[in-house]
């Protein structure tokens, strides 16, 4: 999965998966109760730090906002999606 993310400029699992079987495998991996989001994030940080060590890194920020208001009844609590003003 990590290699696929590096090879293409998409972050959608559907778009990075060359086949339906790989797509299903990624979803199964991410939905496995033994897979911990915090551990994945930590590993990404460790790898990124080692790859960036001793280099000049350009971090570009944009102010894009996603509006999920039309999906408000489908979004579950504590998913990280919601209003930006905290209401």
PyMOL CGO cylinders between C-alpha atoms (Angstrom):
from pymol import cmd
from pymol.cgo import CYLINDER

trace = [
    CYLINDER, 0.00, 0.00, 0.00, 2.79, 2.42, 0.91, 0.3, 1, 1, 1, 1, 1, 1,
    CYLINDER, 2.79, 2.42, 0.91, 4.59, 1.67, -2.35, 0.3, 1, 1, 1, 1, 1, 1,
    CYLINDER, 4.59, 1.67, -2.35, 1.37, 2.27, -4.33, 0.3, 1, 1, 1, 1, 1, 1,
    CYLINDER, 1.37, 2.27, -4.33, 0.86, 5.63, -2.61, 0.3, 1, 1, 1, 1, 1, 1,
    CYLINDER, 0.86, 5.63, -2.61, 4.39, 6.68, -3.57, 0.3, 1, 1, 1, 1, 1, 1,
    CYLINDER, 4.39, 6.68, -3.57, 3.99, 5.57, -7.20, 0.3, 1, 1, 1, 1, 1, 1,
    CYLINDER, 3.99, 5.57, -7.20, 0.88, 7.61, -8.00, 0.3, 1, 1, 1, 1, 1, 1,
    CYLINDER, 0.88, 7.61, -8.00, -0.33, 11.08, -7.16, 0.3, 1, 1, 1, 1, 1, 1,
    CYLINDER, -0.33, 11.08, -7.16, -3.66, 9.95, -5.70, 0.3, 1, 1, 1, 1, 1, 1,
    CYLINDER, -3.66, 9.95, -5.70, -4.67, 9.25, -2.11, 0.3, 1, 1, 1, 1, 1, 1,
    CYLINDER, -4.67, 9.25, -2.11, -7.82, 7.33, -2.96, 0.3, 1, 1, 1, 1, 1, 1,
    CYLINDER, -7.82, 7.33, -2.96, -7.53, 3.57, -2.42, 0.3, 1, 1, 1, 1, 1, 1,
    CYLINDER, -7.53, 3.57, -2.42, -9.68, 2.98, -5.48, 0.3, 1, 1, 1, 1, 1, 1,
    CYLINDER, -9.68, 2.98, -5.48, -7.38, 5.13, -7.64, 0.3, 1, 1, 1, 1, 1, 1,
    CYLINDER, -7.38, 5.13, -7.64, -4.07, 3.68, -6.41, 0.3, 1, 1, 1, 1, 1, 1,
    CYLINDER, -4.07, 3.68, -6.41, -5.16, 0.06, -6.75, 0.3, 1, 1, 1, 1, 1, 1,
    CYLINDER, -5.16, 0.06, -6.75, -4.22, -1.47, -10.10, 0.3, 1, 1, 1, 1, 1, 1,
    CYLINDER, -4.22, -1.47, -10.10, -6.73, -4.30, -9.57, 0.3, 1, 1, 1, 1, 1, 1,
    CYLINDER, -6.73, -4.30, -9.57, -9.93, -4.88, -7.63, 0.3, 1, 1, 1, 1, 1, 1,
    CYLINDER, -9.93, -4.88, -7.63, -8.20, -7.66, -5.67, 0.3, 1, 1, 1, 1, 1, 1,
    CYLINDER, -8.20, -7.66, -5.67, -5.51, -5.26, -4.40, 0.3, 1, 1, 1, 1, 1, 1,
    CYLINDER, -5.51, -5.26, -4.40, -8.17, -2.70, -3.53, 0.3, 1, 1, 1, 1, 1, 1,
    CYLINDER, -8.17, -2.70, -3.53, -10.08, -5.28, -1.48, 0.3, 1, 1, 1, 1, 1, 1,
    CYLINDER, -10.08, -5.28, -1.48, -6.85, -6.37, 0.22, 0.3, 1, 1, 1, 1, 1, 1,
    CYLINDER, -6.85, -6.37, 0.22, -6.07, -2.80, 1.29, 0.3, 1, 1, 1, 1, 1, 1,
    CYLINDER, -6.07, -2.80, 1.29, -9.58, -2.32, 2.69, 0.3, 1, 1, 1, 1, 1, 1,
    CYLINDER, -9.58, -2.32, 2.69, -9.36, -5.63, 4.56, 0.3, 1, 1, 1, 1, 1, 1,
    CYLINDER, -9.36, -5.63, 4.56, -5.99, -4.61, 6.03, 0.3, 1, 1, 1, 1, 1, 1,
    CYLINDER, -5.99, -4.61, 6.03, -7.26, -1.19, 7.15, 0.3, 1, 1, 1, 1, 1, 1,
    CYLINDER, -7.26, -1.19, 7.15, -10.46, -2.68, 8.61, 0.3, 1, 1, 1, 1, 1, 1,
    CYLINDER, -10.46, -2.68, 8.61, -8.58, -5.35, 10.58, 0.3, 1, 1, 1, 1, 1, 1,
    CYLINDER, -8.58, -5.35, 10.58, -9.02, -4.78, 14.32, 0.3, 1, 1, 1, 1, 1, 1,
    CYLINDER, -9.02, -4.78, 14.32, -5.31, -5.56, 14.84, 0.3, 1, 1, 1, 1, 1, 1,
    CYLINDER, -5.31, -5.56, 14.84, -4.32, -2.57, 12.68, 0.3, 1, 1, 1, 1, 1, 1,
    CYLINDER, -4.32, -2.57, 12.68, -3.84, 0.49, 14.88, 0.3, 1, 1, 1, 1, 1, 1,
    CYLINDER, -3.84, 0.49, 14.88, -4.09, 3.95, 13.27, 0.3, 1, 1, 1, 1, 1, 1,
    CYLINDER, -4.09, 3.95, 13.27, -1.67, 5.46, 15.80, 0.3, 1, 1, 1, 1, 1, 1,
    CYLINDER, -1.67, 5.46, 15.80, 0.98, 2.84, 14.96, 0.3, 1, 1, 1, 1, 1, 1,
    CYLINDER, 0.98, 2.84, 14.96, 0.57, 3.50, 11.22, 0.3, 1, 1, 1, 1, 1, 1,
    CYLINDER, 0.57, 3.50, 11.22, 0.90, 7.26, 11.77, 0.3, 1, 1, 1, 1, 1, 1,
    CYLINDER, 0.90, 7.26, 11.77, 3.97, 6.78, 14.00, 0.3, 1, 1, 1, 1, 1, 1,
    CYLINDER, 3.97, 6.78, 14.00, 5.65, 4.54, 11.42, 0.3, 1, 1, 1, 1, 1, 1,
    CYLINDER, 5.65, 4.54, 11.42, 4.94, 7.07, 8.67, 0.3, 1, 1, 1, 1, 1, 1,
    CYLINDER, 4.94, 7.07, 8.67, 6.50, 9.83, 10.80, 0.3, 1, 1, 1, 1, 1, 1,
    CYLINDER, 6.50, 9.83, 10.80, 9.60, 7.73, 11.58, 0.3, 1, 1, 1, 1, 1, 1,
    CYLINDER, 9.60, 7.73, 11.58, 10.12, 6.83, 7.92, 0.3, 1, 1, 1, 1, 1, 1,
    CYLINDER, 10.12, 6.83, 7.92, 9.49, 10.40, 6.73, 0.3, 1, 1, 1, 1, 1, 1,
    CYLINDER, 9.49, 10.40, 6.73, 11.98, 11.78, 9.26, 0.3, 1, 1, 1, 1, 1, 1,
    CYLINDER, 11.98, 11.78, 9.26, 14.68, 9.35, 8.18, 0.3, 1, 1, 1, 1, 1, 1,
    CYLINDER, 14.68, 9.35, 8.18, 14.08, 10.11, 4.49, 0.3, 1, 1, 1, 1, 1, 1,
    CYLINDER, 14.08, 10.11, 4.49, 14.13, 13.87, 5.11, 0.3, 1, 1, 1, 1, 1, 1,
    CYLINDER, 14.13, 13.87, 5.11, 17.19, 13.93, 7.40, 0.3, 1, 1, 1, 1, 1, 1,
    CYLINDER, 17.19, 13.93, 7.40, 19.84, 16.31, 6.14, 0.3, 1, 1, 1, 1, 1, 1,
    CYLINDER, 19.84, 16.31, 6.14, 17.69, 17.60, 3.29, 0.3, 1, 1, 1, 1, 1, 1,
    CYLINDER, 17.69, 17.60, 3.29, 15.92, 20.87, 2.59, 0.3, 1, 1, 1, 1, 1, 1,
    CYLINDER, 15.92, 20.87, 2.59, 12.20, 20.14, 2.54, 0.3, 1, 1, 1, 1, 1, 1,
    CYLINDER, 12.20, 20.14, 2.54, 9.65, 22.41, 0.91, 0.3, 1, 1, 1, 1, 1, 1,
    CYLINDER, 9.65, 22.41, 0.91, 6.25, 22.19, 2.57, 0.3, 1, 1, 1, 1, 1, 1,
    CYLINDER, 6.25, 22.19, 2.57, 3.51, 23.78, 0.52, 0.3, 1, 1, 1, 1, 1, 1,
    CYLINDER, 3.51, 23.78, 0.52, 0.20, 24.51, 2.19, 0.3, 1, 1, 1, 1, 1, 1,
    CYLINDER, 0.20, 24.51, 2.19, -3.10, 25.32, 0.60, 0.3, 1, 1, 1, 1, 1, 1,
    CYLINDER, -3.10, 25.32, 0.60, -6.30, 26.53, 2.21, 0.3, 1, 1, 1, 1, 1, 1,
    CYLINDER, -6.30, 26.53, 2.21, -8.63, 24.03, 0.59, 0.3, 1, 1, 1, 1, 1, 1,
    CYLINDER, -8.63, 24.03, 0.59, -11.64, 23.18, 2.71, 0.3, 1, 1, 1, 1, 1, 1,
    CYLINDER, -11.64, 23.18, 2.71, -13.90, 20.20, 2.16, 0.3, 1, 1, 1, 1, 1, 1,
    CYLINDER, -13.90, 20.20, 2.16, -17.61, 20.73, 2.68, 0.3, 1, 1, 1, 1, 1, 1,
    CYLINDER, -17.61, 20.73, 2.68, -19.33, 17.55, 3.86, 0.3, 1, 1, 1, 1, 1, 1,
    CYLINDER, -19.33, 17.55, 3.86, -22.55, 19.26, 4.93, 0.3, 1, 1, 1, 1, 1, 1,
    CYLINDER, -22.55, 19.26, 4.93, -24.55, 17.32, 2.33, 0.3, 1, 1, 1, 1, 1, 1,
    CYLINDER, -24.55, 17.32, 2.33, -23.32, 14.11, 4.00, 0.3, 1, 1, 1, 1, 1, 1,
    CYLINDER, -23.32, 14.11, 4.00, -23.98, 15.22, 7.60, 0.3, 1, 1, 1, 1, 1, 1,
    CYLINDER, -23.98, 15.22, 7.60, -26.41, 12.36, 8.28, 0.3, 1, 1, 1, 1, 1, 1,
    CYLINDER, -26.41, 12.36, 8.28, -23.94, 9.74, 6.99, 0.3, 1, 1, 1, 1, 1, 1,
    CYLINDER, -23.94, 9.74, 6.99, -20.85, 10.88, 8.92, 0.3, 1, 1, 1, 1, 1, 1,
    CYLINDER, -20.85, 10.88, 8.92, -20.29, 8.99, 12.16, 0.3, 1, 1, 1, 1, 1, 1,
    CYLINDER, -20.29, 8.99, 12.16, -19.19, 10.63, 15.42, 0.3, 1, 1, 1, 1, 1, 1,
    CYLINDER, -19.19, 10.63, 15.42, -15.45, 11.00, 16.11, 0.3, 1, 1, 1, 1, 1, 1,
    CYLINDER, -15.45, 11.00, 16.11, -14.34, 10.35, 12.53, 0.3, 1, 1, 1, 1, 1, 1,
    CYLINDER, -14.34, 10.35, 12.53, -12.52, 13.66, 12.21, 0.3, 1, 1, 1, 1, 1, 1,
    CYLINDER, -12.52, 13.66, 12.21, -15.06, 14.96, 9.73, 0.3, 1, 1, 1, 1, 1, 1,
    CYLINDER, -15.06, 14.96, 9.73, -17.26, 17.83, 10.70, 0.3, 1, 1, 1, 1, 1, 1,
    CYLINDER, -17.26, 17.83, 10.70, -17.51, 21.56, 10.99, 0.3, 1, 1, 1, 1, 1, 1,
    CYLINDER, -17.51, 21.56, 10.99, -14.30, 23.56, 11.13, 0.3, 1, 1, 1, 1, 1, 1,
    CYLINDER, -14.30, 23.56, 11.13, -15.65, 25.91, 13.80, 0.3, 1, 1, 1, 1, 1, 1,
    CYLINDER, -15.65, 25.91, 13.80, -16.05, 23.07, 16.30, 0.3, 1, 1, 1, 1, 1, 1,
    CYLINDER, -16.05, 23.07, 16.30, -19.84, 23.51, 16.56, 0.3, 1, 1, 1, 1, 1, 1,
]
cmd.load_cgo(trace, "trace")
